[in-house]
Amino acid sequence: MSEIGSEYIDDLTGLYNRRFLNKSTVERINEADQNKSSLSIAIIDLDHFKNVNDTYGHSRGDSVLTEFAGFLKDLLRKGDTVYRYGGDEFVCILPDTGYEQARRISLRFIEQCRSMEFVKIRLTLSIGIASYPLDGKDWFSIFDVADHRLYSAKRYGRDRIGIPDIDKKTLIIPTKEIIGRDSELSMIKQFLEPAINGRGSAVTISGEIGVGKTRLVHELIHSEHYGSFELLRSNLSATTQSIPYYPFREILRALSHENSREYIQKIPEIYRIELAKIVPELSDEVSVDSKQLFMIDKFRLFEAVSKYLQLQLEDNPLFICFDNIQWADDSSLELIYYLLKTQREFPVVYFLIYRIEEIKKSGFQDLLVSMTREDLHRWVMLEPLEGHYVT
């Protein structure tokens, strides 16, 4: 790991982190495609890990995670890679591995874990598996299938590999169309009409883990009907919550292309300086005193982000997707609120996706109340497919 920059290493476990996972997934899929081989992923979650922190304290919980990370590394084969996804969730990428082989590997994880102690604490695992190209043609589809199967493992008792519900085993995922979501799709398309006509909007999508929130948005906004829109996406986690403006760092970096210098030059210098404080890549022609780096002027930064996005919107309308928004830091939530109120006259849609089981006591819960009171968004709740939706 010494050849990889420290920004890609998880401080606690020494594993690759979620940022490096996001960076490397496209390359892994492309390699599998070029080699016409399979690739599988396993999302691994420690069962009832919250009880460890509550009973023994976070320090011991951290020691458990560190030992567990070593346990996974020791069991993986040469060429396999494990990442700490966030909290007590880990992701293993298994190249040249089909679903059945990935299942056998995962069973070995579960069986070995049952006989282990981590800092003298016994734990069990739940695992969700998905394979390329069997379960999807791109990373988002594959991850969503594995995430759904992890949820299935949790729902049916934990300490197991999740499988699709029995009555859905014949369903091929991903399908050409999203099955069972016609009402939700129709509703969201109506919500997007203002953006088609050049006006801003926001769509909040909520639901339990594994119901397909991210995939629904991904499939929708990649349809031909929205071909003129550029997608910008930030995927948040518990580990990113402590990084100020993390989702906007990702969004602004994604916008760094050949026209970025031209756009930056159109923004007054007092605003360019604020952008440079959170995204140094945009600061080639901005001189920032070292004492200023830790002194962000919120109003100027909010205006800077707004102006920069508005310049981008002159070329293309935008879909900006914040996945797992419940993990956004408070400063980012304030900025989102500001943009929702000030960009109603621009062709941009903000998708705010969150897990209902993780929103309690989060800053986003307060933002959601304000957004609803001021009619700043439209809301869709995804129930499990056997249920119904609520708006």
PyMOL commands that set and color helices and strands:
alter all, ss='L'
color gray80, all
select helices_A, chain A and resi 6-8+18-35+49-56+58-75+99-114+139-155+166-168+182-196+213-221+224-226+246-254+260-265+269-278+280-282+290-292+298-313+325-327+330-342+356-358+363-373
alter helices_A, ss='H'
color red, helices_A
select strands_A, chain A and resi 16-17+39-46+81-86+89-95+125-132+160-161+201-207+230-235+318-323+348-355+378-382
alter strands_A, ss='S'
color yellow, strands_A
deselect
rebuild
show_as cartoon
